[in-house]
Amino acid sequence: MDSNGLFLQFLPYLTAGIAFFCFIVFASYHVAKGKTKHPVIAAVIGGLLTLIPPFSLAYLAFLIFRKDLESE
């Protein structure tokens, strides 16, 4: 099998991984805007946690269920 064929087999997984990374970073930033004072740091943490997908989903759930800044 040539290297071009291997790349084409790997391409859907790469695309899904990039899409998952973008979703987690965007969702972390969007949710953290009202929940923390530093939403960019929250988005970076969410992006780093995409290396282990269950942790990134748990982090996103943590941000969703955290109290808003106004209610503290």
BELDA-V694125 format. One record per residue. N is the residue number from 1. RES is the residue in three letters. PSI is psi as a letter, one per 40 degrees, with the letter a starting at -180 (* if undefined). D_FIRST is the distance of its C-alpha to the first C-alpha in Angstrom with 1 decimal. Layout:
n->N res->RES psi->PSI d_first->D_FIRST
n->N res->RES psi->PSI d_first->D_FIRST
This chain:
n->1 res->MET psi->h d_first->0.0
n->2 res->ASP psi->i d_first->3.8
n->3 res->SER psi->d d_first->6.7
n->4 res->ASN psi->d d_first->8.3
n->5 res->GLY psi->d d_first->6.4
n->6 res->LEU psi->d d_first->7.1
n->7 res->PHE psi->d d_first->10.4
n->8 res->LEU psi->d d_first->11.2
n->9 res->GLN psi->d d_first->10.9
n->10 res->PHE psi->e d_first->13.1
n->11 res->LEU psi->d d_first->15.5
n->12 res->PRO psi->d d_first->17.8
n->13 res->TYR psi->d d_first->18.5
n->14 res->LEU psi->d d_first->19.2
n->15 res->THR psi->d d_first->21.5
n->16 res->ALA psi->d d_first->23.3
n->17 res->GLY psi->d d_first->23.9
n->18 res->ILE psi->d d_first->25.3
n->19 res->ALA psi->d d_first->27.4
n->20 res->PHE psi->d d_first->28.7
n->21 res->PHE psi->d d_first->29.6
n->22 res->CYS psi->d d_first->31.5
n->23 res->PHE psi->d d_first->33.3
n->24 res->ILE psi->d d_first->34.5
n->25 res->VAL psi->d d_first->35.6
n->26 res->PHE psi->d d_first->37.5
n->27 res->ALA psi->d d_first->39.0
n->28 res->SER psi->d d_first->40.1
n->29 res->TYR psi->d d_first->41.7
n->30 res->HIS psi->d d_first->43.4
n->31 res->VAL psi->d d_first->44.7
n->32 res->ALA psi->e d_first->45.8
n->33 res->LYS psi->d d_first->47.9
n->34 res->GLY psi->e d_first->50.6
n->35 res->LYS psi->d d_first->50.1
n->36 res->THR psi->i d_first->49.9
n->37 res->LYS psi->e d_first->51.4
n->38 res->HIS psi->g d_first->48.0
n->39 res->PRO psi->d d_first->45.4
n->40 res->VAL psi->d d_first->43.0
n->41 res->ILE psi->d d_first->42.9
n->42 res->ALA psi->d d_first->42.3
n->43 res->ALA psi->d d_first->39.3
n->44 res->VAL psi->d d_first->37.9
n->45 res->ILE psi->d d_first->38.3
n->46 res->GLY psi->d d_first->36.7
n->47 res->GLY psi->d d_first->33.7
n->48 res->LEU psi->d d_first->33.4
n->49 res->LEU psi->e d_first->33.6
n->50 res->THR psi->e d_first->30.6
n->51 res->LEU psi->d d_first->28.6
n->52 res->ILE psi->g d_first->30.2
n->53 res->PRO psi->d d_first->30.5
n->54 res->PRO psi->d d_first->33.4
n->55 res->PHE psi->d d_first->35.4
n->56 res->SER psi->d d_first->34.9
n->57 res->LEU psi->d d_first->36.1
n->58 res->ALA psi->d d_first->39.0
n->59 res->TYR psi->d d_first->39.9
n->60 res->LEU psi->d d_first->40.0
n->61 res->ALA psi->d d_first->42.2
n->62 res->PHE psi->d d_first->44.4
n->63 res->LEU psi->d d_first->44.9
n->64 res->ILE psi->d d_first->45.7
n->65 res->PHE psi->e d_first->48.4
n->66 res->ARG psi->i d_first->49.9
n->67 res->LYS psi->i d_first->53.3
n->68 res->ASP psi->i d_first->53.8
n->69 res->LEU psi->d d_first->55.4
n->70 res->GLU psi->d d_first->58.5
n->71 res->SER psi->e d_first->59.2
n->72 res->GLU psi->* d_first->59.2
